[in-house]
Amino acid sequence: MSTRFAYWVPNVSGGLVTSTIEQRTDWGYEYNRKLAVLAEANGFEYALSQVRYMASYGAAYQHESTSFSLALLLATTKLKVIAAVHPGLWQPGVLAKLITTADHLSGGRAAVNVVSGWFKDEFTKLGEPWLEHDERYRRSEEFIRYLREIWTDEHAEFAGDFYRLHDFDLKPKPVDVPGRPHPEVFQGGNSSAARAMAGRVSDWYFSNGKDFDGVTEQIDEVNASAHRHGRTVKFGLNGFLIARDTEKEARETLREIVAKANVEAVHGFRDAVAQAGKSTSDQRGMWADSSFEDLVQYNDGFRTQLIGTPEQVAHRIVEYRKRGVDLLLLGFLHYLEEVEYFGRHVLPIVRDLEAEAERREEIPAGAQA
């Protein structure tokens, strides 16, 4: 099947790289409305609204993710918009009701990305407790189980350590979309706890930027967890895409981004996320092995190496698809120009290469849709 594409919604200030390089990207609604319409016309099926509650890592200003996602849903006709949400800052029944309303207003295009949390200050400064790493994932799993239960059962029941639900009938239920029992649930995280949880409860697993070996290892592990529970999980991979007419130009853009990095902000982010990665027992959490250059794009997007000419980028995308990546979550330096460039110059090559790979059975015809 064809690779799907999503983009990071720039609903926080500062762009997608922590650098003083020019980024012709704006965090306001009018810019994002125009971008959403442009993206769905250029091959993007999903958009992910970021969640930030306070200034961090160069993002001085932030629009809230669920309300911003609804605005983008109402501005488009096909785009599925994923709102990133934090268990611990949301009561899941209230969120379920909000997402259901957004789902009805958009004709079944609302989704959530359950973020277990890495920024301690966002919790403690709001007066909420900060849990240790694996406890955050235990809470997230209960949160997802609760959402799935309340969205699908007329007598919803759930009894966990963090959440309770007693004979609750949410009306209306989400839109009845063929092949989708409820709004799609995405989940991030690189740790062992995150991978195991994805196999048990999530529809999609988002990975930080990875090379071929790194993403293959994650896919294999999540699949093993999913198979033990009689489930299938789809895979999304973060990537920062720099496609230019020449490879030299693309590489020079990357070099300039890193050379102009906001060193103080990158180091601040590194310090903030140290607990998220290296606090895990096996030290496989997010950002556990990220270099300074990796952290200039705050989800390791350079590691995916979608950098070069349209042909080079397209070939790399298809190689990720062959390894089991269903969706690429992309960030750009100059969104409007580069999303259009992607749709015009990169995507047609991707589709041609995918068709050729399917004929050769390098991508199975029955692969995950």
C-alpha positions in Angstrom: 0.0 0.0 0.0 1.0 3.6 -0.4 2.9 5.6 2.2 0.7 8.1 4.0 1.9 11.5 4.9 1.3 13.8 7.9 2.8 17.1 8.8 3.6 18.7 12.1 1.1 21.6 12.6 3.2 24.7 13.5 0.8 25.8 16.2 3.7 26.8 18.5 6.1 29.7 17.7 9.7 29.1 16.7 9.2 26.7 13.8 10.3 23.1 13.7 14.0 23.7 14.3 15.6 25.5 17.2 17.8 27.7 15.0 18.1 31.4 14.1 17.9 30.5 10.4 15.0 32.1 8.6 11.9 30.0 8.9 9.0 31.3 6.8 6.5 29.5 9.0 4.0 31.1 11.3 2.2 29.8 14.4 -1.0 31.8 13.9 -4.4 30.5 12.7 -4.6 32.2 9.3 -1.3 30.8 8.2 -2.2 27.4 9.5 -5.6 27.4 7.8 -4.0 28.2 4.5 -1.4 25.5 5.2 -4.0 22.8 6.0 -5.9 23.5 2.7 -2.6 23.4 0.8 -1.4 20.2 2.5 -4.6 18.2 1.8 -4.2 19.2 -1.9 -0.6 18.0 -2.0 -0.9 14.5 -0.7 -1.1 14.9 3.1 -3.8 12.8 4.8 -3.0 13.7 8.4 -1.9 16.7 10.4 -0.6 16.6 14.0 -1.3 19.6 16.3 1.5 19.9 18.9 0.9 20.2 22.6 2.8 22.8 24.6 1.4 24.5 27.7 4.2 26.9 28.4 7.3 28.3 26.9 10.0 25.7 26.2 12.8 24.9 23.8 12.4 28.1 21.8 8.5 27.9 21.7 7.6 31.1 23.4 3.9 31.0 22.4 1.5 28.1 21.9 -2.0 27.5 20.7 -3.9 24.7 22.5 -3.9 21.5 20.5 -7.6 20.3 20.6 -9.2 23.6 19.8 -6.6 24.3 17.1 -7.3 20.9 15.6 -11.0 21.5 15.5 -10.4 24.8 13.7 -8.3 23.0 11.1 -10.9 20.3 10.7 -13.5 22.9 9.9 -11.2 24.6 7.4 -10.7 21.4 5.4 -12.7 18.6 3.8 -10.4 15.5 3.8 -7.6 16.1 6.2 -7.5 14.1 9.4 -6.3 16.2 12.3 -4.6 14.6 15.3 -4.7 16.5 18.6 -1.8 15.7 21.0 -3.0 15.4 24.6 -1.5 14.7 28.0 -3.0 12.2 30.4 -2.8 13.8 33.8 -3.8 17.2 32.4 -7.1 15.8 30.8 -9.9 13.9 32.4 -10.4 11.2 29.7 -14.2 11.3 29.7 -14.2 15.0 29.1 -11.7 14.6 26.3 -13.7 11.7 24.8 -16.7 14.0 24.6 -14.7 16.9 23.0 -13.2 14.6 20.4 -16.6 13.1 19.6 -18.0 16.5 19.0 -15.0 17.4 16.7 -15.6 14.0 15.0 -19.2 14.9 14.2 -18.4 18.4 13.1 -15.7 17.1 10.7 -17.5 14.0 9.4 -15.3 11.5 11.2 -11.8 13.0 10.8 -10.7 13.6 14.4 -7.9 11.7 16.1 -5.7 11.9 19.2 -2.0 11.4 20.0 -1.6 10.4 23.6 1.6 12.0 24.9 2.9 10.6 28.2 4.9 13.7 28.9 8.5 14.7 29.1 8.4 18.3 30.4 8.1 18.2 34.2 7.4 21.9 34.6 4.2 21.7 32.6 2.8 19.4 35.3 4.3 20.8 38.5 3.7 24.5 37.6 0.0 23.7 36.8 -0.2 22.0 40.3 -0.3 18.4 38.9 1.8 15.6 40.2 4.8 14.4 38.1 5.0 10.6 37.8 8.2 8.7 37.0 8.7 7.3 33.5 7.0 3.9 33.6 4.2 5.2 35.8 3.4 7.8 33.1 3.1 5.0 30.6 0.8 3.0 32.9 -1.4 6.0 33.2 -1.4 6.5 29.4 -2.4 2.9 28.8 -5.4 3.3 31.2 -6.2 6.6 29.5 -6.4 4.9 26.0 -8.3 1.9 27.3 -10.8 4.3 28.9 -11.2 6.2 25.6 -11.8 3.1 23.6 -14.3 1.8 26.1 -16.4 5.0 26.4 -16.4 5.5 22.6 -17.6 2.0 21.8 -19.8 0.7 24.7 -23.3 1.8 25.7 -22.6 0.6 29.3 -18.9 1.7 29.5 -17.1 0.3 32.5 -13.4 0.8 33.5 -11.6 0.3 36.8 -7.9 1.2 36.9 -5.4 2.7 39.2 -5.7 6.1 37.7 -9.2 6.2 36.1 -12.7 4.9 36.8 -15.8 4.7 34.6 -19.2 3.4 35.8 -22.0 2.4 33.4 -21.6 5.4 31.2 -23.3 5.9 27.8 -21.6 8.6 25.8 -24.1 10.0 23.3 -23.6 10.6 20.5 -20.9 8.0 19.9 -18.2 9.0 17.3 -19.0 8.9 13.6 -19.4 5.4 12.2 -16.5 5.3 9.7 -16.0 2.0 7.9 -12.8 0.2 9.2 -12.5 2.6 12.2 -14.2 1.5 15.4 -13.5 4.8 17.1 -11.3 7.9 16.4 -7.8 6.8 15.8 -5.4 6.7 18.7 -1.8 7.5 18.1 1.0 7.2 20.6 4.6 8.2 20.8 7.6 7.1 22.8 10.8 5.1 22.2 11.2 3.2 25.5 10.4 -0.4 26.2 7.4 0.6 28.1 6.1 2.7 25.2 6.7 -0.1 22.7 4.9 -2.7 24.8 2.0 -0.3 25.4 1.6 0.4 21.7 1.2 -3.3 21.0 -1.5 -3.7 23.7 -3.7 -0.6 23.1 -2.7 1.9 20.3 -3.8 2.1 16.7 -0.6 3.9 15.7 2.9 4.0 17.1 4.9 7.2 16.4 8.7 7.0 16.4 11.2 9.8 16.7 13.5 10.1 13.7 15.4 6.9 13.0 17.6 5.4 10.4 16.7 2.1 8.7 18.1 -0.1 11.4 16.6 1.9 14.2 13.1 1.9 12.8 13.3 -1.8 11.9 14.2 -2.6 15.5 11.2 -0.6 16.8 8.8 -2.1 14.3 9.8 -5.6 15.1 9.5 -5.1 18.9 6.1 -3.4 18.7 4.8 -6.0 16.3 5.9 -8.7 18.7 3.9 -7.1 21.4 0.9 -6.6 19.2 0.9 -10.2 18.0 0.9 -11.5 21.6 -2.3 -9.6 22.1 -3.9 -10.5 18.7 -3.6 -7.0 17.4 -2.0 -5.0 14.6 -0.4 -1.6 14.9 0.5 0.9 12.2 3.7 2.8 12.2 4.5 6.5 11.9 8.1 7.9 11.6 9.2 11.5 12.2 11.3 13.1 9.6 12.4 16.7 8.8 12.3 16.9 5.0 14.7 19.1 3.0 14.1 18.6 -0.7 16.0 20.9 -3.1 16.8 20.9 -6.8 20.4 19.7 -6.0 21.8 17.6 -3.2 24.4 20.3 -2.5 21.7 22.9 -1.8 19.8 20.5 0.5 22.9 19.6 2.5 23.9 23.3 2.7 20.5 24.1 4.2 21.0 21.4 6.9 24.5 22.7 7.6 23.1 26.3 8.0 20.3 25.1 10.3 22.8 23.4 12.6 25.4 26.2 12.4 22.8 28.7 13.5 21.3 26.6 16.2 20.1 28.3 19.3 22.7 26.7 21.6 21.1 27.8 24.9 17.7 26.5 23.9 19.0 23.2 22.6 21.0 22.6 25.7 17.9 23.5 27.8 15.8 21.0 25.9 18.5 18.4 26.3 18.5 18.9 30.1 14.7 18.8 30.3 14.4 15.5 28.4 17.3 13.7 30.1 14.7 12.3 32.6 12.6 11.0 29.7 15.3 8.9 28.1 17.9 7.9 30.6 15.6 7.4 33.5 14.3 4.2 32.0 15.8 1.0 33.2 17.3 0.1 29.8 18.0 3.7 28.8 16.0 3.3 25.5 13.7 6.2 26.1 13.2 9.1 23.8 16.3 11.2 23.2 18.4 8.9 25.2 21.2 8.8 22.6 20.4 12.1 20.7 23.4 14.3 19.7 23.3 18.1 19.8 22.7 18.1 16.0 19.7 15.7 16.5 18.2 17.9 19.1 18.2 21.0 16.9 15.1 19.3 15.4 13.3 18.4 18.5 12.1 15.0 17.5 15.3 13.8 15.9 14.0 14.5 12.4 17.4 14.8 10.8 18.1 11.2 11.6 15.6 10.0 9.0 17.8 11.7 6.4 15.0 12.9 4.0 17.5 15.3 2.6 18.5 15.7 -1.0 16.9 15.9 -4.4 13.3 14.9 -5.0 14.6 11.6 -6.4 16.9 10.9 -3.5 14.2 11.7 -0.9 11.6 9.7 -2.7 13.8 6.6 -2.9 14.5 6.9 0.9 10.8 7.2 1.6 10.0 4.0 -0.3 12.9 2.2 1.5 11.2 3.1 4.8 7.9 1.8 3.4 9.5 -1.5 2.5 10.6 -1.8 6.2 7.0 -1.3 7.4 6.6 2.4 7.9 3.0 3.3 7.1 3.2 7.0 7.6 5.8 9.7 7.6 5.3 12.7 9.9 7.1 15.6 8.3 8.4 18.9 9.3 9.7 21.7 7.0 11.7 24.9 7.2 9.3 27.0 5.0 6.0 25.2 5.2 3.9 26.7 2.4 6.6 26.6 -0.2 8.0 23.2 0.8 4.7 21.4 1.1 3.8 22.5 -2.4 7.3 21.5 -3.6 6.8 18.1 -2.0 3.4 17.6 -3.7 4.7 18.7 -7.1 8.2 17.1 -7.2 8.6 14.4 -4.5 5.2 12.7 -4.2 4.8 11.7 -7.9 8.2 9.9 -7.8 7.2 8.2 -4.5 4.0 6.9 -6.1 5.9 5.6 -9.2 8.5 3.9 -7.1 5.9 2.3 -4.8 4.0 1.0 -7.8 7.2 -0.5 -9.2 8.1 -2.0 -5.8 4.6 -3.6 -5.5 5.0 -5.2 -8.9 8.2 -6.7 -7.7 6.5 -7.7 -4.5 9.0 -5.7 -2.4 6.0 -4.0 -0.9 3.3 -6.7 -0.4 0.0 -5.7 -2.1 -1.8 -6.6 1.2 0.4 -4.5 3.4 -1.1 -2.5 6.2 -3.4 0.2 4.8 
